[in-house]
Amino acid sequence: MLKWILTLVIAIFLLGIIAPHAARFIRFGKLPGDIACRFRGRTYYLPFTTTILFSLILLLISRFI
């Protein structure tokens, strides 16, 4: 159990480091269907299409593993 928790913590840590840098090259979040709302000086992003796309990619990866 401890190994799984440690693996999960390390994976989340690495993903947190890699994700901002990868976002520069992969333009997810600005797909058609993603909504950006401006309210009281703040911008809120609702990435519907990106979420669906990532879910499908993770589903395909999990099916092959």
MODELLER restraints for C-alpha pairs under 7 A, 6 or more apart:
rsr = mdl.restraints
at = mdl.atoms
rsr.add(forms.Gaussian(group=physical.xy_distance, feature=features.Distance(at['CA:28:A'], at['CA:50:A']), mean=6.12, stdev=0.5))
rsr.add(forms.Gaussian(group=physical.xy_distance, feature=features.Distance(at['CA:29:A'], at['CA:47:A']), mean=5.73, stdev=0.5))
rsr.add(forms.Gaussian(group=physical.xy_distance, feature=features.Distance(at['CA:29:A'], at['CA:50:A']), mean=5.72, stdev=0.5))
rsr.add(forms.Gaussian(group=physical.xy_distance, feature=features.Distance(at['CA:31:A'], at['CA:49:A']), mean=6.60, stdev=0.5))
rsr.add(forms.Gaussian(group=physical.xy_distance, feature=features.Distance(at['CA:31:A'], at['CA:50:A']), mean=6.78, stdev=0.5))
rsr.add(forms.Gaussian(group=physical.xy_distance, feature=features.Distance(at['CA:33:A'], at['CA:48:A']), mean=6.25, stdev=0.5))
rsr.add(forms.Gaussian(group=physical.xy_distance, feature=features.Distance(at['CA:33:A'], at['CA:49:A']), mean=5.30, stdev=0.5))
rsr.add(forms.Gaussian(group=physical.xy_distance, feature=features.Distance(at['CA:34:A'], at['CA:46:A']), mean=5.84, stdev=0.5))
rsr.add(forms.Gaussian(group=physical.xy_distance, feature=features.Distance(at['CA:34:A'], at['CA:47:A']), mean=4.37, stdev=0.5))
rsr.add(forms.Gaussian(group=physical.xy_distance, feature=features.Distance(at['CA:34:A'], at['CA:48:A']), mean=5.29, stdev=0.5))
rsr.add(forms.Gaussian(group=physical.xy_distance, feature=features.Distance(at['CA:34:A'], at['CA:49:A']), mean=5.64, stdev=0.5))
rsr.add(forms.Gaussian(group=physical.xy_distance, feature=features.Distance(at['CA:34:A'], at['CA:50:A']), mean=6.99, stdev=0.5))
rsr.add(forms.Gaussian(group=physical.xy_distance, feature=features.Distance(at['CA:35:A'], at['CA:45:A']), mean=5.84, stdev=0.5))
rsr.add(forms.Gaussian(group=physical.xy_distance, feature=features.Distance(at['CA:35:A'], at['CA:46:A']), mean=4.98, stdev=0.5))
rsr.add(forms.Gaussian(group=physical.xy_distance, feature=features.Distance(at['CA:35:A'], at['CA:47:A']), mean=6.17, stdev=0.5))
rsr.add(forms.Gaussian(group=physical.xy_distance, feature=features.Distance(at['CA:36:A'], at['CA:43:A']), mean=6.57, stdev=0.5))
rsr.add(forms.Gaussian(group=physical.xy_distance, feature=features.Distance(at['CA:36:A'], at['CA:44:A']), mean=5.61, stdev=0.5))
rsr.add(forms.Gaussian(group=physical.xy_distance, feature=features.Distance(at['CA:36:A'], at['CA:45:A']), mean=4.47, stdev=0.5))
rsr.add(forms.Gaussian(group=physical.xy_distance, feature=features.Distance(at['CA:36:A'], at['CA:46:A']), mean=6.17, stdev=0.5))
rsr.add(forms.Gaussian(group=physical.xy_distance, feature=features.Distance(at['CA:37:A'], at['CA:43:A']), mean=5.59, stdev=0.5))
rsr.add(forms.Gaussian(group=physical.xy_distance, feature=features.Distance(at['CA:37:A'], at['CA:44:A']), mean=5.14, stdev=0.5))
rsr.add(forms.Gaussian(group=physical.xy_distance, feature=features.Distance(at['CA:37:A'], at['CA:45:A']), mean=6.44, stdev=0.5))
rsr.add(forms.Gaussian(group=physical.xy_distance, feature=features.Distance(at['CA:38:A'], at['CA:44:A']), mean=6.21, stdev=0.5))
